[in-house]
């Protein structure tokens, strides 16, 4: 588990980048918290700098969109999913449970 921030420090509609290898982005949208690998699978762009709408994040470079719940791309040009991570809140602190690398490989799919 990785401590991220206090819940009050991540307002609704905002994101936070965690500088790990690979970087992780945490999003607060529609009352839910999501965490995914921060780098778009189409081209190296920070998804935490993208446009957030509900449970979708749009890459700031080429408008690829990803479902924050599954990591799967919802449109081209991205074809591979980003790895997702579990998020919990305990005593007002946001924690990310970093997924194993094997999960990333197993969860990769193509856009429909």
DAKAPE-V922131 format. One record per residue. PHI is phi in whole degrees, -180 to 180 (NA if undefined). Layout:
phi
PHI
PHI
This chain:
phi
NA
-123
-71
-108
-172
-75
-57
-66
-89
-125
-64
-52
84
-111
-135
-142
-97
-107
-81
-118
-125
-79
-63
-122
-114
-114
-121
-120
-143
51
79
-114
-114
-132
-138
-140
-60
-81
-98
-59
-79
-82
-157
-65
-139
-81
-69
-66
-97
-84
-101
-101
-143
62
-100
-117
-122
-103
-63
-73
-87
-128
68
-64
-123
-129
-83
-67
-76
-118
83
-75
-70
-108
-162
-73
-89
-72
-121
-108
-74
-97
-72
-103
-135
-74
-129
-132
-123
-134
53
80
-103
-88
-124
-110
-101
-68
-73
-72
-57
-60
-63
-61
-66
-70
-88
-76
-143
-116
-71
-81
